Amino acid sequence: MSASVHGDSIIISAVSDRFDDFHGKAIIQVRDTEKGIYFSDSLKLSIDYDHPEIIATYDKMDLISDIAAEEAILKMSLLEKGVVIHQNSHLFVKAKSLKLIEPNIQIETTFQDTFIQIHLKSDAFAKSVELSTLNEGTFSDNFFNLFPDEPVQVQFLPKNPVENKLPYFQIRSLYDVLDK
């Protein structure tokens, strides 16, 4: 699912790349960098395999009439049987112009068989979250947006696991690298 700007319109498109048709739901929201939701729409979808479809068109000014463009994030979620299977977001300004507040990102780590389960949550929108560690290994996802009160689970598969010793993970986001 993606959004594109065409004049004064925001066009939301989707495609099924699963070798099968998709039947589910899309949730489109305009949120701010804290916890507010200014617009929400729920769309029932039926998408033919490998045929991109426009699923919605919105007037850009209607979407952000109650919020500054520098604080607005268009969040698109694709659900199948009530479970989020894909998320994407669209900014109304360039990322460096986004009015971010410092996120308080909390992390919890636990062992799960051969990998480490990382549970992240934030009190504010965190754009482009990246994890790092001195331990060699592979993250299941390592560049994502973290929305307030919407936890994200990431797995880390260490190359050389140390039994009963969780590595230290450093977290940074766009807020940490922008000049304030």
C-alpha positions as CSV (number, residue, x, y, z in Angstrom):
1,M,0.0,0.0,0.0
2,S,1.4,3.4,-0.9
3,A,0.3,7.1,-1.1
4,S,1.1,9.6,-3.8
5,V,0.3,13.2,-4.3
6,H,-1.3,14.4,-7.5
7,G,-2.1,18.1,-7.3
8,D,-4.4,18.6,-4.3
9,S,-5.2,14.9,-4.0
10,I,-3.7,12.0,-2.1
11,I,-4.1,8.7,-3.9
12,I,-3.9,5.5,-2.0
13,S,-2.9,2.4,-4.0
14,A,-2.5,-1.3,-3.2
15,V,-1.3,-4.4,-5.0
16,S,-1.3,-8.0,-4.0
17,D,2.1,-9.6,-4.6
18,R,1.2,-12.9,-2.9
19,F,0.4,-14.9,-6.1
20,D,-3.2,-14.7,-5.0
21,D,-6.0,-12.2,-4.7
22,F,-6.2,-10.3,-1.4
23,H,-9.4,-9.9,0.7
24,G,-9.1,-7.8,3.8
25,K,-9.3,-4.3,5.2
26,A,-7.3,-1.0,4.9
27,I,-7.2,1.5,7.7
28,I,-6.1,5.0,6.7
29,Q,-5.3,7.5,9.4
30,V,-3.9,11.0,9.7
31,R,-2.0,11.2,13.0
32,D,0.2,13.8,14.6
33,T,3.6,13.2,16.1
34,E,2.2,12.7,19.6
35,K,-1.0,10.6,20.1
36,G,-3.7,12.4,18.2
37,I,-5.7,10.8,15.4
38,Y,-7.3,13.5,13.2
39,F,-8.8,11.4,10.5
40,S,-9.6,7.7,10.2
41,D,-11.2,5.6,7.4
42,S,-11.7,1.9,7.1
43,L,-12.0,0.3,3.7
44,K,-13.0,-3.2,2.8
45,L,-10.7,-4.5,0.1
46,S,-10.7,-7.1,-2.6
47,I,-7.6,-6.8,-4.8
48,D,-6.8,-9.0,-7.8
49,Y,-3.3,-10.5,-7.8
50,D,-0.6,-8.4,-9.4
51,H,-3.0,-5.7,-10.5
52,P,-2.3,-2.4,-8.7
53,E,-5.6,-0.6,-7.7
54,I,-6.4,2.8,-6.5
55,I,-8.3,2.1,-3.3
56,A,-9.0,5.7,-2.2
57,T,-8.5,9.3,-3.1
58,Y,-8.6,12.1,-0.6
59,D,-8.4,15.9,-0.8
60,K,-5.0,16.8,0.8
61,M,-6.4,19.9,2.5
62,D,-9.3,18.0,4.0
63,L,-6.9,15.5,5.5
64,I,-4.8,18.1,7.2
65,S,-7.3,20.9,7.9
66,D,-7.0,20.5,11.7
67,I,-3.2,19.9,11.9
68,A,0.0,21.5,10.6
69,A,1.6,19.6,7.7
70,E,4.8,19.5,9.7
71,E,3.1,17.4,12.4
72,A,1.0,15.2,10.2
73,I,1.6,11.6,9.2
74,L,-0.6,9.6,6.9
75,K,-0.6,6.0,8.3
76,M,-1.8,3.1,6.1
77,S,-2.4,-0.3,7.5
78,L,-3.4,-3.4,5.7
79,L,-5.3,-6.1,7.7
80,E,-6.1,-9.7,7.0
81,K,-8.4,-11.5,9.4
82,G,-7.9,-8.6,11.8
83,V,-4.1,-8.9,11.9
84,V,-1.9,-6.1,10.5
85,I,0.2,-7.6,7.7
86,H,1.6,-4.4,6.2
87,Q,2.0,-0.8,7.2
88,N,3.3,2.2,5.4
89,S,3.3,6.0,6.1
90,H,3.4,9.1,4.0
91,L,4.6,12.6,5.2
92,F,3.1,15.8,4.1
93,V,6.5,17.5,4.3
94,K,10.1,16.4,3.8
95,A,11.3,14.3,6.7
96,K,13.8,16.9,7.8
97,S,10.9,19.4,8.2
98,L,8.8,17.1,10.3
99,K,8.1,18.6,13.7
100,L,9.2,15.8,16.0
101,I,9.2,15.6,19.7
102,E,11.7,13.5,21.6
103,P,10.4,10.0,21.8
104,N,10.8,8.0,25.0
105,I,11.4,4.5,23.4
106,Q,11.2,1.6,25.8
107,I,12.8,-1.7,25.0
108,E,12.4,-5.2,26.5
109,T,14.4,-8.1,25.4
110,T,13.9,-11.8,26.0
111,F,15.4,-15.1,24.7
112,Q,13.2,-17.1,22.3
113,D,15.0,-20.3,21.3
114,T,17.9,-19.3,19.1
115,F,16.9,-15.6,18.7
116,I,16.3,-12.6,20.9
117,Q,12.8,-11.1,20.9
118,I,12.9,-7.2,21.1
119,H,9.7,-5.5,22.2
120,L,9.7,-1.7,21.5
121,K,7.2,1.0,22.4
122,S,7.2,4.8,22.4
123,D,5.2,7.6,23.9
124,A,5.5,9.7,20.6
125,F,6.0,9.1,16.9
126,A,9.6,7.9,16.2
127,K,10.5,8.1,12.5
128,S,13.0,5.7,11.0
129,V,13.9,3.7,14.1
130,E,17.2,1.8,13.8
131,L,18.7,-0.7,16.2
132,S,22.3,-1.5,16.6
133,T,24.5,-3.7,18.7
134,L,28.2,-4.6,19.0
135,N,27.2,-8.3,18.6
136,E,27.2,-9.7,15.1
137,G,23.8,-10.9,13.9
138,T,20.7,-10.2,11.9
139,F,17.6,-8.2,12.7
140,S,14.2,-9.2,11.3
141,D,13.5,-5.6,10.7
142,N,15.7,-2.6,11.3
143,F,14.3,0.5,9.8
144,F,10.7,1.2,10.8
145,N,8.4,3.9,12.2
146,L,7.2,3.5,15.8
147,F,3.8,5.0,16.6
148,P,2.7,5.9,20.1
149,D,1.2,3.1,22.1
150,E,1.6,0.7,19.2
151,P,4.4,-1.8,20.1
152,V,6.7,-3.3,17.5
153,Q,8.3,-6.8,17.8
154,V,11.7,-7.4,16.2
155,Q,13.8,-10.5,16.3
156,F,17.6,-10.5,16.5
157,L,19.5,-13.7,15.5
158,P,23.0,-13.5,17.0
159,K,25.8,-15.0,14.9
160,N,27.5,-16.3,18.1
161,P,24.9,-16.5,20.9
162,V,26.1,-16.2,24.4
163,E,24.0,-18.3,26.7
164,N,21.9,-16.3,29.2
165,K,23.5,-13.0,28.2
166,L,21.3,-10.4,26.4
167,P,23.3,-7.9,24.2
168,Y,23.0,-4.2,24.6
169,F,20.9,-2.6,21.9
170,Q,21.3,1.0,20.9
171,I,18.2,2.7,19.5
172,R,18.1,5.9,17.4
173,S,15.6,7.6,15.3
174,L,15.3,10.6,13.0
175,Y,14.9,12.8,16.0
176,D,18.4,11.9,17.2
177,V,20.1,12.8,13.9
178,L,18.3,16.0,13.0
179,D,19.6,19.4,14.1
180,K,17.2,20.7,16.7
